[in-house]
Amino acid sequence: MRRKGLTIAVSGKGGTGKTMLSSLLVGYFSKFGSVFAIDADPDSNLPDALGVNVKKDVGLVREEILDIRSDKTPPSMTKKDLFEMELLQIIEEGSKFDLLAMGRSEGAGCYCTINHILRDVIDTKAMNYDTVIIDCEAGLEHLSRRTTRGADVMIVVTDATKKGILTAKRVKELSKEVNIEFDKIVVVANKVTPDTRPIMEELGKENDLDVIGYIPFDPIISQFDALGKSILELPQDSPCVLAAYEIFGRIKSEMGDKYKKMGG
């Protein structure tokens, strides 16, 4: 399903700064229009990074619905209807963006039907926004389950390590294997120093990856993490914010057709 705006999924292995980048994406694109942020990581760090207190997540609603006996639902309402209604009610609405947190991963039972409903509801709700940002779970499960099937751009975040680059390469390969077509798959190297940048540039070329930009190691990020402060409160002139916004500006420009309605 093609939406009126741009859908960006953010992937990568744990510890690379995936959620930090997702938060900066939300901050950047909220300057140009409406944003729907989806925290698809069971660790659910995006709400804290955005300074949002989530009262209920999708995982909890899913379990509650599955536990309801059929004879306890209203006669005119199916579990699907109930799930869709509850899901829309747990979206946290803010002045600059809205947020939906997925919460816990699947349990022992089969949640295939519920997950299918979830994808449909997200697709329908996302139609109302100029930009959708999906903070994916660490690893590659979101690709195999095709929960990012509707994304226009996949940003794979790597730290300044060869392992991170190889994970990015695997994301690119797996997306082709499971027939998920993104308009663009790009790599952002995070926590880069002057010494490691040439290494990352070479590794990117060797592995045929489109490394669209480099975000420098910035001690203020660790400080914010320690204090539990929102990434959106970072100084706009901090090195990481400046580098990230420059990268996002290029993505926005390259995907310009998606922003005709925003005048971008």
N, C-alpha and C positions, 0 to 999 in steps of 0.2 A: 504494500500500500504506500503510495507516494503522498507525502504531507505537503502543506502549503509552504513550509519553511525547510530548515536544515536539521537533520538528525545526526548527532555525533556520538559514537560509542568510544569509550576509553578503556583500553585493555592493557595487560602487562602482568608480570609476575609481582608477588607481594614485596613491598618495601621499596618499590621504584619511585614512588611519588604519584601513583595513579590517582588517588583521591585528591591530592593537592592540585593536580592539573585539572581534574574535573571541576573543582571548586572555582579555580581561576576562569575556566570556560564559562561557568554560570555567571560570574561577575562581569566578564567581558561582554557576553552576548546580551545580558540584561540591559546594557546601555543602548541597544538597538531595537529591542522589542520584547515580546513575552517569552518566557523561558519555562520549560517543564523539566525539572531535574529528577532523574530516576536513580535511586541507589539500589543497584541490582547485586551488590556484594553482601553476602550473609553477615559479614563482620559489621556492616552498617556504620561506617565512619563518616560518610558524607554529611549527614545531618549535623554532627558536631563541627565539622569543618566549615559548614555554612552558618553555624550559629542557630540551628533550628532544633527545637525540642519536639521529637516525634512521640505522639501519645500511643499510636498503634501502627503496626506494620502489616504487610500483606501476609507474611508467614503466620502470624497470630490469627488473622481473619480466616485464612485458609483452614487452619486446624479447627477453629470454632465451627465453621460451616460443615466440615466433614464429620464432626462429632454430633451434629444435630440429627435426631431421628426424623425420618420422613414425615411421620405423623405429627411432628411438632412444628412444622413449617405451615404458614398460612395456606389455606386451600388454593388460593389463586396465584401462589408464588412458588416457583421451583427453587432448588438450591442454586442453580445458575443465576436466577433473578436476584436472589438474596446476596450472592457473592458480588455481583456487579454493583448492587446498591451500596453494600458495605465498603467496597473498594473505593468508590467515588467519595465516600464520606471521610476516608482517612487521608486523603490528599491534604497536605499542609499548605494553605494558601498564604502567600506573603505579598508584599507590595511590589517586589521586583521579580520574584519567581515563585513557582509552586513546586512542591517536593512530594515524591512518593517513595517510601522505603520498603524494600522487599522483605527484609528480615531474615529469619532462619531458613536454612536450606531444607530440602525435602527430607521427610522422615522415612520410616520403613514401608509405609503404604504407597500405593500408586497414585500419584497426583497428576497423571497425564492430562486428564480432562480439565482439571482446575487450571493447570498451566496454560492449556490452550485457551481457555476463557480469559485468563490473565493477559495473554498476548493480544487478544482481540480488544479487550477493554483499554489497554495501554494505547493501541493503535488508534482507537476511536477518540480517546481523550487527547492524545497528542495532536490530533487534527486542529485543535484550537490554538496552537502555539506557533510562534515564529521559529523557535529553536528548541530542540529536545536534546538534553545531555544525559547519556546513560553511563554511570560509573559501574563497569562490569565487575564481576567477581574475579579474583586473582586466578590465573590459569587459563585454560582453554574451554572449560565446560560450557560457557555461554555460546560458543560456536557450535559444539556438537548438539546442543539442545535448540540451536537456531533462535535463541531469544533476541539476538541482535540482527535478525534477518532484514529489518526495515531501515537500517542505518545507511546514511549516505556516505559518511566518512568514518573510518576506523582509525583512531589514533592509538598506536601501541607505544607505551611509555617504557623506556629502558633506563637503568642507571648506567654508570660508566663501567660496565663489565661486559666481558664476552658472553657470559651466560644470559644477560639481558638481551643482547643482540640476537642470540640464537633463539630465545623465546619469541622475539619479534618475527624472526624468519618463520618459525613454526606457525604462528598466527596467520601469516600470509599464505602458507602452504595449506593449512587446514581449511581456511575459508574457501579455497578452491575445491578441496576434496569434498566438502559438504555442500558445494554449490550455493554459497552465499556471495552475492555480488554487491560489493561496495563500489561507489563511484571513485573513491580514493582510499588507499591504505597507506598511512604515513607513520613514520617513527619520530618520536621526540626523545632526545637523550637528556636525562635529568641528572643533577648533581655533578655536572661536568666541571673540571678544573682546566687551566691552561695546559697542564701536562697530559691530561687524558683526552682532550678534544681531538688531537691528531690521530690518536689510536682509534677513537670511535668513528671518525670519518673514514678511516681505512677499513675498519670492520664492516661499516655500512656498505661500502663499495664492494667488498669481497662477497657479501651475502645478498647483493642485488636489492638493497632496501632503500627506500626514499626517506632519508633522514632529513626531515623538513626544518629542524632547528635544534638548538642546544640551549638548555637552561643551566646557568652556572650554579655551583654549590653556593648556598646562601645560608649562613648561620641563623638568620632570623627565623627561618622555617622551624628549626629545632627549638628555638625559644618559644615560638607560638605553640608548638606541639606540647612542650612542657607545661605551659600555662593554660592549655586548653582553649586558646583564643581562636576565633574564626579566621580562616584564611582570607575572608573578604575584608578583614581589618588591616591586612598588610599595607604598608605604605606604597602608594602607587608608583613611587620612584625607586623602589627596591629592585635590585638586579634581576631577581627571579620574575617579578611581575612584568618588568619592561621586556624581558626576553620572551615570556609567555605571550604577552599581548601582541608582540611583533609577529609571532608565529600564527596566532589566531587571526590576525589581520590578513595574512596571506591566504589562509584557508577560506576566510570569508570572501576575499576578492576572487579566488579561483572558483568558488562555488556561487558566483554572483547571481546566476539565474534564480537561485533559491531566495534571493533577497530583493527581488524587484518590488515587492509590496512594502518593503521597509525603506526603500530609497537609499540602500547601502551601496 
